[in-house]
Amino acid sequence: MKKLFFSVGLLFFLLTTTSDILIAQNVAINESGSAPNSNAILDVNPDNNHNKGVLLPRLTTTERTGMTLGTADEGLTVYDTDTKSYWWWDGSAWVEVGVDNRYWKLTGNSGTSAGTNFIGTTDGQDLVFKTNNVERIRILSGGNVGVGTTTPTATLHVNGTIRIDGDFYNQQVSYDTDFSSTWTSSSNGTWEDTDLSITITTHGSGTNGSDIYVACNGSFDAYADYFGVRIVRDGTEVITGGFQDAYVIVEEQGQWIFSFEGIDSPIAGTHTYTVQIYVSDGSSNNSMVDATMTVMEIKK
């Protein structure tokens, strides 16, 4: 213990007499009198009695925050007896050790700014997320996001199944339905609705909206001179084709195949798409129609 007191006394002497001696020397505080580490200006070592520590200056919060500090004091460290924690001065503000919001913590951060704080990289490297030490998500430096793949080739590239519960804006949802009906000459020369009708709620056309893809295909057994099929929206707006302008001329009785498709751009809202049929100059015999219609909302 005498050697320890002597070393402390020597340190005090060096601090209070000449700075030239302190700058030129390394100082050791120990019980054995061993030389200090050559890379340390101050080397504190309890030697064989590892039951001692170092007590840094102990201040109350008022005392700590009342200190006049600047950039030259960066790194100054004290123990706050009120917060029961260590604090260090970063050159402009006090930072509590272990509660530094400049780092992301396992329990979350508070006081962050979305415009300043972020999780990511500041160079051209990818960002990888893992669970069980296995990569699950990768964000390429160029912006593509891969789930289940390390080489995403699209803005979002998922290698696996996807499940969506609830509404999905700009969804690509397909509605299919079919019908089989018999039409007689009572509909001679007019467009009439069939039972093939689909109602869908759309999000509107435009850059941030969606269009509607419609298609119809099927067959009919003709017992008429002219026959036509088309799709209309909300009862009046003709969407697409088939034989709406030049009806097919049935040159002989038998089965005919038809197929057509088109794109509609309605305003946002609920719309009903219906298949209409045209029969002209039919005999008293019947015409049998089998058809399927598809209505699909797609992003424009």
C-alpha positions in Angstrom: 0.0 0.0 0.0 2.9 2.4 0.6 3.9 2.0 -3.0 0.4 2.9 -4.1 0.4 6.1 -1.9 3.9 7.0 -3.2 2.7 6.6 -6.8 -0.3 8.8 -6.2 1.9 11.3 -4.5 4.2 11.3 -7.5 1.3 11.8 -9.9 0.1 14.8 -7.9 3.6 16.2 -8.0 3.8 15.8 -11.7 0.4 17.4 -12.2 1.2 20.4 -10.1 4.8 21.2 -11.0 5.7 21.0 -14.7 3.7 19.9 -17.7 6.9 19.1 -19.5 7.7 16.2 -17.3 4.1 14.8 -17.6 4.2 15.0 -21.4 7.5 13.2 -21.5 6.5 10.4 -19.2 4.0 7.6 -18.9 2.4 7.3 -15.4 1.6 4.0 -13.7 -0.5 3.5 -10.6 -0.1 0.0 -9.2 1.1 -1.9 -6.1 4.1 -3.6 -7.5 6.0 -0.6 -8.9 5.9 -2.1 -12.5 6.5 0.2 -15.4 3.4 1.6 -17.2 2.3 0.5 -20.6 4.3 2.4 -23.2 1.1 3.2 -25.2 -0.8 4.7 -22.2 -0.3 8.1 -20.7 -1.9 6.7 -17.5 -1.8 3.0 -16.6 -3.9 1.9 -13.7 -3.3 -1.8 -12.7 -4.4 -3.6 -9.5 -1.7 -6.2 -10.1 -2.5 -9.4 -8.2 -5.3 -7.9 -6.1 -8.1 -7.8 -8.6 -10.6 -6.2 -6.2 -10.1 -2.6 -6.9 -11.5 -0.2 -9.5 -11.3 3.4 -10.6 -13.8 6.0 -9.4 -14.5 8.7 -11.9 -15.7 12.1 -10.8 -19.1 11.8 -9.2 -21.5 14.7 -9.9 -25.2 15.4 -9.4 -27.2 16.2 -12.6 -27.2 19.8 -11.6 -23.5 19.9 -11.2 -22.9 18.0 -14.5 -25.2 20.1 -16.6 -23.8 23.3 -14.9 -20.4 22.7 -16.3 -19.2 25.0 -19.1 -18.0 22.7 -21.9 -17.2 23.0 -25.5 -15.6 21.1 -28.4 -12.3 21.0 -26.7 -13.8 19.0 -23.9 -15.0 16.1 -26.1 -14.6 12.8 -24.3 -14.9 14.1 -20.8 -16.7 11.4 -18.7 -18.4 11.6 -15.3 -20.7 9.5 -13.1 -24.1 11.1 -12.4 -25.3 10.2 -8.9 -28.9 11.1 -9.7 -29.3 9.1 -12.9 -27.0 6.3 -11.6 -25.2 6.2 -14.9 -22.1 7.4 -16.7 -22.2 10.4 -19.1 -19.8 11.6 -21.7 -19.5 14.9 -23.5 -19.5 14.6 -27.3 -18.3 18.1 -28.0 -21.8 19.7 -28.0 -24.0 17.7 -25.7 -24.1 15.2 -22.8 -24.7 11.6 -23.9 -25.7 8.9 -21.4 -23.7 5.7 -21.8 -26.0 2.9 -22.9 -28.8 5.3 -23.8 -27.3 6.8 -26.9 -30.0 7.4 -29.5 -27.4 7.7 -32.2 -27.4 3.9 -32.3 -30.3 1.4 -33.0 -31.1 -0.5 -29.8 -32.8 -3.9 -29.4 -35.6 -2.4 -27.5 -36.2 0.5 -29.9 -35.4 4.2 -30.1 -37.2 7.4 -29.2 -36.8 10.9 -30.4 -35.8 9.9 -33.9 -36.3 12.0 -37.1 -37.6 10.2 -40.2 -35.7 12.7 -42.4 -32.4 12.0 -40.6 -32.4 8.6 -38.9 -32.6 5.4 -40.9 -31.6 1.8 -41.1 -29.5 1.1 -44.1 -26.2 1.7 -45.9 -24.5 4.9 -47.0 -22.5 3.2 -49.7 -23.2 1.0 -52.7 -23.7 -2.2 -50.6 -26.9 -4.3 -50.4 -28.9 -4.5 -47.1 -29.6 -8.0 -45.8 -32.1 -9.2 -43.2 -31.6 -12.6 -41.6 -33.4 -14.9 -39.1 -31.8 -18.0 -37.6 -28.7 -16.8 -39.5 -30.4 -17.4 -42.8 -30.9 -14.6 -45.3 -34.6 -13.8 -45.8 -34.8 -10.4 -47.3 -32.3 -8.5 -49.5 -32.5 -4.9 -50.7 -30.1 -4.3 -53.5 -28.1 -1.1 -53.6 -30.2 -0.2 -56.7 -33.5 -0.5 -54.8 -34.9 -3.9 -55.9 -36.3 -5.9 -52.9 -36.0 -9.7 -52.8 -37.9 -12.0 -50.5 -36.5 -15.5 -50.6 -34.1 -14.5 -53.4 -30.7 -12.8 -53.3 -31.0 -11.6 -56.9 -34.3 -9.7 -57.2 -35.0 -8.6 -60.8 -38.0 -6.4 -60.0 -39.0 -3.7 -57.6 -40.5 -6.5 -55.4 -39.4 -10.0 -56.2 -40.9 -12.8 -54.1 -39.7 -16.3 -54.4 -42.5 -18.2 -52.7 -46.2 -17.9 -51.9 -48.0 -14.6 -51.1 -51.1 -14.3 -49.0 -53.1 -11.0 -48.8 -55.9 -10.6 -46.3 -58.2 -7.6 -46.8 -58.4 -5.1 -49.7 -55.5 -4.7 -52.1 -55.4 -1.5 -54.1 -54.9 -1.9 -57.8 -55.5 -5.6 -57.3 -55.4 -8.0 -60.2 -58.5 -10.0 -59.4 -60.2 -12.1 -62.1 -63.9 -12.9 -62.2 -65.0 -15.8 -64.4 -68.5 -17.0 -65.0 -70.3 -18.8 -67.8 -73.8 -19.4 -69.0 -75.7 -21.7 -71.3 -78.9 -20.4 -72.7 -81.4 -21.0 -75.5 -82.4 -18.0 -77.6 -85.4 -18.0 -80.0 -86.5 -15.7 -82.8 -88.4 -13.6 -80.2 -85.1 -11.6 -79.9 -84.9 -11.1 -83.6 -82.9 -8.1 -84.7 -82.1 -6.6 -81.2 -79.3 -6.8 -78.7 -80.5 -8.5 -75.5 -78.8 -9.1 -72.2 -77.8 -12.6 -71.3 -77.5 -14.1 -67.8 -73.8 -13.7 -68.1 -73.1 -10.6 -65.9 -70.3 -9.6 -63.6 -70.2 -6.6 -61.1 -66.8 -5.3 -59.9 -65.6 -2.3 -57.9 -62.8 -0.5 -59.6 -60.3 2.2 -58.5 -60.5 4.3 -61.7 -58.2 4.8 -64.6 -55.1 6.9 -64.9 -51.5 6.7 -63.6 -52.5 5.8 -60.1 -55.6 3.9 -61.0 -56.5 0.8 -63.0 -58.1 -0.5 -66.2 -60.5 -3.4 -66.7 -59.6 -6.3 -68.9 -62.7 -8.0 -70.4 -62.9 -11.1 -72.5 -65.5 -13.5 -73.8 -65.3 -16.8 -75.6 -67.7 -19.6 -76.3 -69.7 -21.2 -79.0 -73.2 -21.2 -80.4 -75.3 -23.6 -82.3 -76.8 -21.5 -85.0 -80.4 -21.7 -86.3 -80.4 -18.1 -87.4 -79.1 -16.1 -90.4 -77.1 -13.5 -88.3 -75.6 -13.8 -84.9 -73.6 -11.4 -82.7 -72.0 -11.2 -79.2 -70.6 -8.2 -77.3 -69.9 -6.9 -73.8 -71.4 -3.7 -72.4 -70.7 -1.8 -69.2 -73.7 -0.6 -67.1 -76.1 -1.5 -69.8 -75.1 1.0 -72.5 -71.4 1.4 -73.0 -70.1 -1.0 -75.6 -66.7 -2.3 -74.4 -65.6 -4.8 -77.1 -66.6 -6.7 -79.9 -67.2 -9.7 -81.3 -69.7 -9.1 -84.1 -71.2 -5.8 -82.9 -70.6 -4.0 -86.3 -70.6 -6.8 -88.8 -72.6 -9.7 -87.5 -71.5 -13.1 -88.4 -73.4 -14.5 -91.3 -74.5 -18.0 -90.6 -74.3 -19.7 -93.9 -75.3 -23.0 -92.5 -76.7 -24.4 -89.4 -74.1 -25.8 -87.0 -71.7 -24.8 -84.2 -69.7 -21.6 -84.4 -66.8 -20.6 -82.1 -66.2 -17.0 -81.0 -63.5 -15.2 -78.8 -62.7 -11.6 -78.3 -61.2 -9.3 -75.6 -60.7 -5.6 -74.8 -59.6 -3.0 -72.3 -62.0 -0.6 -70.5 -61.1 2.5 -68.5 -64.1 3.4 -66.3 -64.1 5.9 -63.5 -63.7 4.6 -59.9 -66.8 2.9 -58.6 -69.0 -0.2 -59.1 -69.7 -1.3 -62.6 -71.5 -4.2 -64.2 -70.3 -5.9 -67.3 -72.9 -8.0 -69.3 -72.7 -10.2 -72.3 -75.3 -9.3 -74.9 -76.4 -11.5 -77.8 -77.9 -10.6 -81.2 -80.0 -12.8 -83.4 -81.5 -11.8 -86.7 -83.8 -13.4 -89.2 -84.0 -16.5 -87.1 -86.5 -19.2 -87.8 -88.8 -20.5 -85.1 -86.0 -22.9 -84.2 -83.8 -22.2 -81.2 -80.1 -21.1 -81.0 -78.0 -22.5 -78.1 -75.2 -20.4 -76.7 -72.4 -21.5 -74.3 -70.0 -18.7 -73.2 -67.5 -17.7 -70.6 -66.7 -14.1 -69.6 -63.6 -12.8 -67.7 -63.4 -9.4 -66.0 -60.1 -8.5 -64.5 -58.8 -5.3 -62.8 -55.3 -4.5 -63.8 -52.9 -1.6 -62.9 -52.6 0.8 -65.8 
